[in-house]
Amino acid sequence: MASFRHFGLIAAAALLTSGANAEAAENTVAAAPSKAAIEALEKSAYEAWKSKDAKFWDTFLADNFVGWVHRAG
């Protein structure tokens, strides 16, 4: 009977701690990128656009991304 009681206490403790750890992980917020990092990324994106480098955009756009350009005139 004592072994069932110990098992129950251990199982309850495991459930409680796993729930707390999961909740703490969900509340973690990533730090914002620096201004220099954003500027470097913007410059890289512009260079890729100018050179028509489609591989650059693989990490940024979803597989089903659709874009268009409206040309006045």
Biopython code that builds the backbone (N, CA, C, O; Angstrom):
import numpy as np
from Bio.PDB.StructureBuilder import StructureBuilder

atoms = [
    (1, "MET", "N", (0.820, -1.190, 0.000)),
    (1, "MET", "CA", (0.000, 0.000, 0.000)),
    (1, "MET", "C", (0.867, 1.258, 0.000)),
    (1, "MET", "O", (0.524, 2.251, -0.641)),
    (2, "ALA", "N", (1.969, 1.215, 0.707)),
    (2, "ALA", "CA", (2.857, 2.376, 0.771)),
    (2, "ALA", "C", (3.462, 2.660, -0.600)),
    (2, "ALA", "O", (3.681, 3.820, -0.947)),
    (3, "SER", "N", (3.737, 1.606, -1.395)),
    (3, "SER", "CA", (4.340, 1.829, -2.715)),
    (3, "SER", "C", (3.358, 2.538, -3.643)),
    (3, "SER", "O", (3.776, 3.360, -4.458)),
    (4, "PHE", "N", (2.057, 2.238, -3.538)),
    (4, "PHE", "CA", (1.062, 2.937, -4.352)),
    (4, "PHE", "C", (0.991, 4.413, -3.968)),
    (4, "PHE", "O", (0.842, 5.276, -4.833)),
    (5, "ARG", "N", (1.096, 4.696, -2.696)),
    (5, "ARG", "CA", (1.047, 6.066, -2.219)),
    (5, "ARG", "C", (2.264, 6.843, -2.746)),
    (5, "ARG", "O", (2.127, 7.983, -3.190)),
    (6, "HIS", "N", (3.448, 6.227, -2.696)),
    (6, "HIS", "CA", (4.650, 6.873, -3.197)),
    (6, "HIS", "C", (4.554, 7.099, -4.713)),
    (6, "HIS", "O", (4.929, 8.153, -5.226)),
    (7, "PHE", "N", (4.047, 6.090, -5.405)),
    (7, "PHE", "CA", (3.889, 6.217, -6.849)),
    (7, "PHE", "C", (2.952, 7.375, -7.189)),
    (7, "PHE", "O", (3.224, 8.162, -8.095)),
    (8, "GLY", "N", (1.856, 7.466, -6.457)),
    (8, "GLY", "CA", (0.896, 8.541, -6.690)),
    (8, "GLY", "C", (1.498, 9.913, -6.434)),
    (8, "GLY", "O", (1.259, 10.849, -7.197)),
    (9, "LEU", "N", (2.268, 10.037, -5.380)),
    (9, "LEU", "CA", (2.913, 11.318, -5.076)),
    (9, "LEU", "C", (3.954, 11.685, -6.129)),
    (9, "LEU", "O", (4.062, 12.844, -6.528)),
    (10, "ILE", "N", (4.717, 10.692, -6.574)),
    (10, "ILE", "CA", (5.726, 10.954, -7.597)),
    (10, "ILE", "C", (5.052, 11.343, -8.917)),
    (10, "ILE", "O", (5.496, 12.274, -9.589)),
    (11, "ALA", "N", (3.994, 10.641, -9.285)),
    (11, "ALA", "CA", (3.277, 10.949, -10.522)),
    (11, "ALA", "C", (2.675, 12.351, -10.457)),
    (11, "ALA", "O", (2.750, 13.094, -11.436)),
    (12, "ALA", "N", (2.092, 12.720, -9.348)),
    (12, "ALA", "CA", (1.498, 14.045, -9.194)),
    (12, "ALA", "C", (2.567, 15.130, -9.270)),
    (12, "ALA", "O", (2.356, 16.170, -9.895)),
    (13, "ALA", "N", (3.702, 14.892, -8.641)),
    (13, "ALA", "CA", (4.794, 15.870, -8.686)),
    (13, "ALA", "C", (5.318, 16.024, -10.109)),
    (13, "ALA", "O", (5.629, 17.135, -10.539)),
    (14, "ALA", "N", (5.416, 14.923, -10.836)),
    (14, "ALA", "CA", (5.895, 14.984, -12.217)),
    (14, "ALA", "C", (4.933, 15.780, -13.088)),
    (14, "ALA", "O", (5.369, 16.582, -13.914)),
    (15, "LEU", "N", (3.655, 15.575, -12.920)),
    (15, "LEU", "CA", (2.670, 16.312, -13.701)),
    (15, "LEU", "C", (2.700, 17.805, -13.381)),
    (15, "LEU", "O", (2.621, 18.638, -14.284)),
    (16, "LEU", "N", (2.812, 18.132, -12.129)),
    (16, "LEU", "CA", (2.828, 19.534, -11.733)),
    (16, "LEU", "C", (4.061, 20.256, -12.255)),
    (16, "LEU", "O", (3.957, 21.383, -12.739)),
    (17, "THR", "N", (5.217, 19.629, -12.164)),
    (17, "THR", "CA", (6.435, 20.293, -12.626)),
    (17, "THR", "C", (6.495, 20.375, -14.145)),
    (17, "THR", "O", (7.019, 21.352, -14.680)),
    (18, "SER", "N", (5.977, 19.384, -14.852)),
    (18, "SER", "CA", (6.004, 19.459, -16.313)),
    (18, "SER", "C", (5.063, 20.549, -16.804)),
    (18, "SER", "O", (5.372, 21.219, -17.789)),
    (19, "GLY", "N", (3.959, 20.741, -16.170)),
    (19, "GLY", "CA", (3.030, 21.805, -16.542)),
    (19, "GLY", "C", (3.622, 23.176, -16.280)),
    (19, "GLY", "O", (3.427, 24.091, -17.080)),
    (20, "ALA", "N", (4.331, 23.339, -15.193)),
    (20, "ALA", "CA", (4.957, 24.615, -14.868)),
    (20, "ALA", "C", (6.051, 24.948, -15.860)),
    (20, "ALA", "O", (6.185, 26.097, -16.279)),
    (21, "ASN", "N", (6.835, 23.952, -16.239)),
    (21, "ASN", "CA", (7.912, 24.187, -17.204)),
    (21, "ASN", "C", (7.344, 24.549, -18.566)),
    (21, "ASN", "O", (7.886, 25.429, -19.236)),
    (22, "ALA", "N", (6.278, 23.904, -18.994)),
    (22, "ALA", "CA", (5.670, 24.205, -20.288)),
    (22, "ALA", "C", (5.095, 25.615, -20.283)),
    (22, "ALA", "O", (5.216, 26.334, -21.275)),
    (23, "GLU", "N", (4.476, 26.014, -19.191)),
    (23, "GLU", "CA", (3.901, 27.351, -19.098)),
    (23, "GLU", "C", (5.002, 28.407, -19.112)),
    (23, "GLU", "O", (4.844, 29.453, -19.742)),
    (24, "ALA", "N", (6.100, 28.151, -18.435)),
    (24, "ALA", "CA", (7.212, 29.104, -18.420)),
    (24, "ALA", "C", (7.802, 29.246, -19.816)),
    (24, "ALA", "O", (8.172, 30.351, -20.211)),
    (25, "ALA", "N", (7.899, 28.167, -20.563)),
    (25, "ALA", "CA", (8.446, 28.221, -21.920)),
    (25, "ALA", "C", (7.527, 29.008, -22.843)),
    (25, "ALA", "O", (8.017, 29.705, -23.731)),
    (26, "GLU", "N", (6.224, 28.922, -22.669)),
    (26, "GLU", "CA", (5.279, 29.657, -23.504)),
    (26, "GLU", "C", (5.348, 31.150, -23.251)),
    (26, "GLU", "O", (5.071, 31.938, -24.156)),
    (27, "ASN", "N", (5.711, 31.557, -22.048)),
    (27, "ASN", "CA", (5.741, 32.971, -21.693)),
    (27, "ASN", "C", (7.072, 33.635, -22.028)),
    (27, "ASN", "O", (7.233, 34.829, -21.775)),
    (28, "THR", "N", (8.031, 32.897, -22.590)),
    (28, "THR", "CA", (9.325, 33.455, -22.937)),
    (28, "THR", "C", (9.196, 34.289, -24.203)),
    (28, "THR", "O", (8.599, 33.852, -25.186)),
    (29, "VAL", "N", (9.757, 35.489, -24.175)),
    (29, "VAL", "CA", (9.692, 36.395, -25.318)),
    (29, "VAL", "C", (11.101, 36.589, -25.854)),
    (29, "VAL", "O", (12.033, 36.828, -25.087)),
    (30, "ALA", "N", (11.258, 36.486, -27.165)),
    (30, "ALA", "CA", (12.558, 36.697, -27.778)),
    (30, "ALA", "C", (12.905, 38.185, -27.773)),
    (30, "ALA", "O", (12.024, 39.040, -27.866)),
    (31, "ALA", "N", (14.181, 38.475, -27.666)),
    (31, "ALA", "CA", (14.630, 39.866, -27.683)),
    (31, "ALA", "C", (14.476, 40.436, -29.085)),
    (31, "ALA", "O", (14.631, 39.723, -30.077)),
    (32, "ALA", "N", (14.176, 41.701, -29.159)),
    (32, "ALA", "CA", (14.023, 42.374, -30.455)),
    (32, "ALA", "C", (15.383, 42.498, -31.124)),
    (32, "ALA", "O", (16.395, 42.684, -30.447)),
    (33, "PRO", "N", (15.415, 42.395, -32.463)),
    (33, "PRO", "CA", (16.696, 42.560, -33.153)),
    (33, "PRO", "C", (17.166, 44.006, -33.058)),
    (33, "PRO", "O", (16.364, 44.925, -32.894)),
    (34, "SER", "N", (18.467, 44.190, -33.163)),
    (34, "SER", "CA", (19.019, 45.543, -33.076)),
    (34, "SER", "C", (18.753, 46.306, -34.369)),
    (34, "SER", "O", (18.422, 45.720, -35.400)),
    (35, "LYS", "N", (18.903, 47.604, -34.290)),
    (35, "LYS", "CA", (18.698, 48.458, -35.464)),
    (35, "LYS", "C", (19.692, 48.082, -36.565)),
    (35, "LYS", "O", (19.337, 48.057, -37.743)),
    (36, "ALA", "N", (20.919, 47.794, -36.184)),
    (36, "ALA", "CA", (21.949, 47.424, -37.163)),
    (36, "ALA", "C", (21.593, 46.115, -37.862)),
    (36, "ALA", "O", (21.817, 45.972, -39.064)),
    (37, "ALA", "N", (21.036, 45.152, -37.108)),
    (37, "ALA", "CA", (20.653, 43.863, -37.702)),
    (37, "ALA", "C", (19.515, 44.045, -38.703)),
    (37, "ALA", "O", (19.505, 43.414, -39.760)),
    (38, "ILE", "N", (18.562, 44.903, -38.368)),
    (38, "ILE", "CA", (17.438, 45.158, -39.275)),
    (38, "ILE", "C", (17.924, 45.870, -40.537)),
    (38, "ILE", "O", (17.494, 45.541, -41.643)),
    (39, "GLU", "N", (18.821, 46.845, -40.371)),
    (39, "GLU", "CA", (19.356, 47.558, -41.530)),
    (39, "GLU", "C", (20.144, 46.617, -42.442)),
    (39, "GLU", "O", (20.037, 46.713, -43.664)),
    (40, "ALA", "N", (20.928, 45.716, -41.864)),
    (40, "ALA", "CA", (21.699, 44.760, -42.661)),
    (40, "ALA", "C", (20.770, 43.818, -43.423)),
    (40, "ALA", "O", (21.018, 43.500, -44.585)),
    (41, "LEU", "N", (19.713, 43.380, -42.772)),
    (41, "LEU", "CA", (18.741, 42.509, -43.422)),
    (41, "LEU", "C", (18.022, 43.234, -44.552)),
    (41, "LEU", "O", (17.792, 42.658, -45.616)),
    (42, "GLU", "N", (17.668, 44.490, -44.326)),
    (42, "GLU", "CA", (17.002, 45.271, -45.364)),
    (42, "GLU", "C", (17.919, 45.464, -46.571)),
    (42, "GLU", "O", (17.478, 45.358, -47.716)),
    (43, "LYS", "N", (19.190, 45.746, -46.311)),
    (43, "LYS", "CA", (20.145, 45.926, -47.400)),
    (43, "LYS", "C", (20.317, 44.620, -48.179)),
    (43, "LYS", "O", (20.362, 44.635, -49.409)),
    (44, "SER", "N", (20.413, 43.507, -47.479)),
    (44, "SER", "CA", (20.539, 42.203, -48.139)),
    (44, "SER", "C", (19.303, 41.898, -48.978)),
    (44, "SER", "O", (19.419, 41.371, -50.084)),
    (45, "ALA", "N", (18.138, 42.221, -48.467)),
    (45, "ALA", "CA", (16.894, 41.976, -49.205)),
    (45, "ALA", "C", (16.845, 42.824, -50.471)),
    (45, "ALA", "O", (16.426, 42.346, -51.525)),
    (46, "TYR", "N", (17.267, 44.066, -50.372)),
    (46, "TYR", "CA", (17.256, 44.942, -51.541)),
    (46, "TYR", "C", (18.242, 44.440, -52.604)),
    (46, "TYR", "O", (17.935, 44.440, -53.796)),
    (47, "GLU", "N", (19.421, 44.018, -52.161)),
    (47, "GLU", "CA", (20.411, 43.488, -53.103)),
    (47, "GLU", "C", (19.894, 42.213, -53.773)),
    (47, "GLU", "O", (20.107, 42.014, -54.969)),
    (48, "ALA", "N", (19.226, 41.359, -53.021)),
    (48, "ALA", "CA", (18.664, 40.128, -53.590)),
    (48, "ALA", "C", (17.557, 40.460, -54.590)),
    (48, "ALA", "O", (17.442, 39.809, -55.628)),
    (49, "TRP", "N", (16.752, 41.461, -54.283)),
    (49, "TRP", "CA", (15.685, 41.871, -55.195)),
    (49, "TRP", "C", (16.274, 42.424, -56.493)),
    (49, "TRP", "O", (15.810, 42.088, -57.583)),
    (50, "LYS", "N", (17.314, 43.288, -56.370)),
    (50, "LYS", "CA", (17.940, 43.872, -57.560)),
    (50, "LYS", "C", (18.567, 42.801, -58.453)),
    (50, "LYS", "O", (18.475, 42.878, -59.678)),
    (51, "SER", "N", (19.205, 41.800, -57.836)),
    (51, "SER", "CA", (19.892, 40.771, -58.619)),
    (51, "SER", "C", (18.985, 39.584, -58.959)),
    (51, "SER", "O", (19.431, 38.600, -59.549)),
    (52, "LYS", "N", (17.700, 39.690, -58.575)),
    (52, "LYS", "CA", (16.708, 38.632, -58.827)),
    (52, "LYS", "C", (17.151, 37.289, -58.246)),
    (52, "LYS", "O", (17.014, 36.243, -58.881)),
    (53, "ASP", "N", (17.686, 37.342, -57.022)),
    (53, "ASP", "CA", (18.151, 36.155, -56.304)),
    (53, "ASP", "C", (16.982, 35.526, -55.554)),
    (53, "ASP", "O", (16.682, 35.922, -54.428)),
    (54, "ALA", "N", (16.329, 34.559, -56.165)),
    (54, "ALA", "CA", (15.151, 33.923, -55.568)),
    (54, "ALA", "C", (15.520, 33.076, -54.356)),
    (54, "ALA", "O", (14.693, 32.909, -53.461)),
    (55, "LYS", "N", (16.722, 32.543, -54.300)),
    (55, "LYS", "CA", (17.139, 31.697, -53.168)),
    (55, "LYS", "C", (17.145, 32.476, -51.852)),
    (55, "LYS", "O", (16.885, 31.907, -50.792)),
    (56, "PHE", "N", (17.437, 33.757, -51.916)),
    (56, "PHE", "CA", (17.471, 34.581, -50.712)),
    (56, "PHE", "C", (16.129, 34.550, -49.995)),
    (56, "PHE", "O", (16.079, 34.541, -48.765)),
    (57, "TRP", "N", (15.051, 34.536, -50.754)),
    (57, "TRP", "CA", (13.719, 34.649, -50.181)),
    (57, "TRP", "C", (13.181, 33.336, -49.638)),
    (57, "TRP", "O", (12.132, 33.338, -48.995)),
    (58, "ASP", "N", (13.853, 32.216, -49.869)),
    (58, "ASP", "CA", (13.381, 30.917, -49.377)),
    (58, "ASP", "C", (13.200, 30.894, -47.865)),
    (58, "ASP", "O", (12.304, 30.214, -47.365)),
    (59, "THR", "N", (14.028, 31.617, -47.134)),
    (59, "THR", "CA", (13.928, 31.616, -45.668)),
    (59, "THR", "C", (12.886, 32.587, -45.138)),
    (59, "THR", "O", (12.529, 32.529, -43.961)),
    (60, "PHE", "N", (12.390, 33.485, -45.996)),
    (60, "PHE", "CA", (11.456, 34.510, -45.545)),
    (60, "PHE", "C", (10.016, 34.278, -45.968)),
    (60, "PHE", "O", (9.091, 34.687, -45.267)),
    (61, "LEU", "N", (9.815, 33.627, -47.106)),
    (61, "LEU", "CA", (8.476, 33.514, -47.666)),
    (61, "LEU", "C", (7.960, 32.085, -47.562)),
    (61, "LEU", "O", (8.732, 31.131, -47.663)),
    (62, "ALA", "N", (6.672, 31.942, -47.363)),
    (62, "ALA", "CA", (6.037, 30.629, -47.298)),
    (62, "ALA", "C", (6.027, 30.004, -48.694)),
    (62, "ALA", "O", (6.141, 30.704, -49.700)),
    (63, "ASP", "N", (5.891, 28.686, -48.740)),
    (63, "ASP", "CA", (5.856, 27.975, -50.020)),
    (63, "ASP", "C", (4.698, 28.427, -50.898)),
    (63, "ASP", "O", (4.801, 28.385, -52.124)),
    (64, "ASN", "N", (3.608, 28.854, -50.295)),
    (64, "ASN", "CA", (2.444, 29.261, -51.074)),
    (64, "ASN", "C", (2.318, 30.797, -51.190)),
    (64, "ASN", "O", (1.232, 31.312, -51.457)),
    (65, "PHE", "N", (3.420, 31.513, -50.990)),
    (65, "PHE", "CA", (3.420, 32.978, -51.107)),
    (65, "PHE", "C", (3.130, 33.393, -52.541)),
    (65, "PHE", "O", (3.651, 32.797, -53.483)),
    (66, "VAL", "N", (2.298, 34.412, -52.705)),
    (66, "VAL", "CA", (1.996, 34.981, -54.014)),
    (66, "VAL", "C", (2.212, 36.487, -53.911)),
    (66, "VAL", "O", (1.724, 37.128, -52.981)),
    (67, "GLY", "N", (2.931, 37.034, -54.851)),
    (67, "GLY", "CA", (3.164, 38.468, -54.856)),
    (67, "GLY", "C", (2.918, 39.030, -56.252)),
    (67, "GLY", "O", (2.908, 38.292, -57.237)),
    (68, "TRP", "N", (2.721, 40.332, -56.325)),
    (68, "TRP", "CA", (2.523, 40.947, -57.631)),
    (68, "TRP", "C", (3.045, 42.378, -57.564)),
    (68, "TRP", "O", (3.242, 42.945, -56.490)),
    (69, "VAL", "N", (3.261, 42.938, -58.748)),
    (69, "VAL", "CA", (3.734, 44.298, -58.866)),
    (69, "VAL", "C", (2.759, 45.055, -59.754)),
    (69, "VAL", "O", (2.438, 44.618, -60.859)),
    (70, "HIS", "N", (2.299, 46.179, -59.265)),
    (70, "HIS", "CA", (1.416, 47.035, -60.057)),
    (70, "HIS", "C", (2.284, 48.081, -60.745)),
    (70, "HIS", "O", (2.986, 48.852, -60.089)),
    (71, "ARG", "N", (2.230, 48.099, -62.031)),
    (71, "ARG", "CA", (3.025, 49.073, -62.790)),
    (71, "ARG", "C", (2.093, 50.136, -63.356)),
    (71, "ARG", "O", (1.201, 49.843, -64.153)),
    (72, "ALA", "N", (2.312, 51.344, -62.940)),
    (72, "ALA", "CA", (1.489, 52.453, -63.443)),
    (72, "ALA", "C", (1.887, 52.766, -64.882)),
    (72, "ALA", "O", (3.060, 52.694, -65.250)),
    (73, "GLY", "N", (0.921, 53.102, -65.658)),
    (73, "GLY", "CA", (1.293, 53.526, -66.991)),
    (73, "GLY", "C", (0.419, 53.037, -67.999)),
    (73, "GLY", "O", (0.618, 53.321, -69.180)),
]
sb = StructureBuilder()
sb.init_structure("model")
sb.init_model(0)
sb.init_chain("A")
sb.init_seg("    ")
for serial, (resi, resn, name, xyz) in enumerate(atoms, 1):
    if name == "N":
        sb.init_residue(resn, " ", resi, " ")
    sb.init_atom(name, np.array(xyz, "f"), 0.0, 1.0, " ", f" {name:<3s}", serial, name[0])
structure = sb.get_structure()
